[in-house]
Amino acid sequence: MNVLQAEQVAPLICFSHLRWDFVLQRPQHLMSRFAAERPVWFWEEAIPTDHHLPYLEFHAFEGTSVQSIRPRVPHGAAQDAVLAGLLDQFLAITGTTLPIMWFYTPQMWPFASHVAASAIVYDCMDELTGFRFAPPDLARNEAALIENADLVFTGGHSIFEAKRHLHRDIHPFPSSVDAAHFHAARGALPDPADQAGIARPRLGYYGVVDERLDLELIRQVAAARPDWQIVMVGPVVKLSAADLPQAPNIHWLGQKDYADLPRYIAGWDVALMPFAINEATRFISPTKTLEYLAAGRQVVSTPVRDVARHYSGLDAVRIAPDPARFIDACAAALARPCARDAADALVAGQSWDATFAAMNAHLTRVRKGRRPGWAIPEIAARVRN
């Protein structure tokens, strides 16, 4: 392989606060596609260990060539210094040089900033500073990452508008959809065992259950309409069981595999997006909007900014700002079918393949533009501080 070929297939290290096998979302969709053309390593958050030495765990998962890396750091160790050493060890052992470094969390920038990279990308899919328990140094680390990044993507238009002044090469990429996967929910799929015994009508939600959900809204809907069954699918994060509203018609089914989601949605009459309107949801662009539509379900949502911006004109999406109107919107969705042509057309233009292709084109452009002729000596001389 000559120098030009080696540079074109530079390995990619993705630094993520989300674990590869937690919930299948934006990082997994994109990194799986990158892995078809280059080696991809998925560096996850550190896990404390009682061992006196730090070390790395390597995990391979079925269905992808992406390799997950889980650093183990002794309790009480200076984490950034230890992680910087582990990263250097990883680069040496694997022979990885001049990688593309792709960040989902600014918290990993401090220990990776010294690495000579062929490109640095920040894919800001959420405004993490608005989340519960956000680290106090998150904003400072994000500012440093943006200053050093060659390319910045955002997970929606609202967050793009908030950050567009911070970088010269920033682009909005709302999350996309695997339409074929969710389209299966329009057919006759067997009801999962833990949902089969739930009466109809069913109003369902899937996704992470955390501070972004309006739990009081869920409680009020269930109380107002005890004949409706509220099905909640997804892991509970940063909340306790005592935080979750309980009622005979609220069903907390827990986390499910991505492969099984169409079977759950197929058994719902309406799909819900009961998001709280707070700092944690100010900039979100929920992937599930497109997934629900691809599944052929009508959607009832609170007025999340990017949902209202992109979907309020669709017959299949109803947006309600308070519990009374949310309940009315659910009743309207249950009462009549909707025209799906416009929703189907929108879904068809928002594939993960298209999003990946556009992002990859930006990445190729900035790498070529910054180093005319793929000048390897110039790349090697560049070390981030």
Phi, psi and omega in degrees: 000129180276176185299318181297315180297319180299319181291323182293334180251036179306136178295158182240130173250119179259121180261114190228141173277350179259135179283147184303323185257023178276278177231130182284113181213209190309309182302318182292318179300315184284314183294326176298324179286320175299326184292346177285344184235352181199159174297136179232127176246133185248100186272118185259174178297149181293150176243129178297149177223151175276352178293151184279349179241144174285155177201171180247139169257137176247128183234130173253139181239143183299139175092000180211151175265002175295134177257125178270138178242126179239104179290141174245121186240129180302145176305136176083357181284156174288100196299312183298319180294318179295316181294324176299319178294319178295322177296316177299320179297316178300314181299319181291315183296318184273350183071023181281123178231146176048053182286160161284129178250120187242120187249132167256346177225130176293344183293345178264355179296318184303321182271352180252354190293342182275351186283134174286116185242152176277341173192149177237125183238135172245111177260094186273088186275343178217156171273089188293337180295341180271357183276154177299138179067026177298135180299144183295336181264011184297315182296320179295317179293325177294319179300319179293319180295314180298321179298325184265348184289145173275336187207137179233130172246155175234154184278008178181176184281326180295316179290329174298315181296327180285335187242359188299333181282354186269347184212147183283340187224075185235140188218136178278132175224086175303150181299153189246201188212144168267086190299319182298321181299314185275338177299335179302334181293347178282346180267188180271096178254146179293138178292133174301152186302321184280356176250341187300327183273001181276133183292172176248158359284154179245133175244119191240154173224140166229150181142179178293136177258106181210202186293351178282346179269145176270089184293329177292323176298316179299317179298316183292321178298314180297321181289322182288328183230078181296346177279348176268143177255123180262115183254120183244116183244126176145161180287146176265123185231133177063013176232157175257166178301329180292339179284339187276131178295139182240134177197158180301334182255015171249126187237110179266106188262353177081185184285141178232158176292146176306321182298334184268350185302318179302327179294323177290312183297325180301335181264009179259151176265332177216143176258136186250147168228077185273061183280141170290152175259096184211188182296328182288338182249005185300326186241010185287151174229086194298126176300327187294341177303307179294323181294317176301316181294319178299327179284354178083019181260147169285148187240135171240124185228153165286168188280061170298136191303311183287335175291313178298321182297315190261340190234355186295339180276357181273139177296333184277355183237127176243135182241126186229130188271352182212166185303318183298314181286333175295316178297317178298320180294320176296318179297320179294320179295323179287334188282332184210150174288165181239162173285129186254355187302313182294320179295318180295323178294320179294315179300319184298334181265008186234045183280155174294329178298317180292319179297315178300314182300318180291317177297317181296324177295319176298317181297315178299318180299311185290327180290319178291318184293327182280337182225082181307132178073014180054052186288098185299317179302323180292323179296312184297332181283345186269115179236128182283139177236000000 
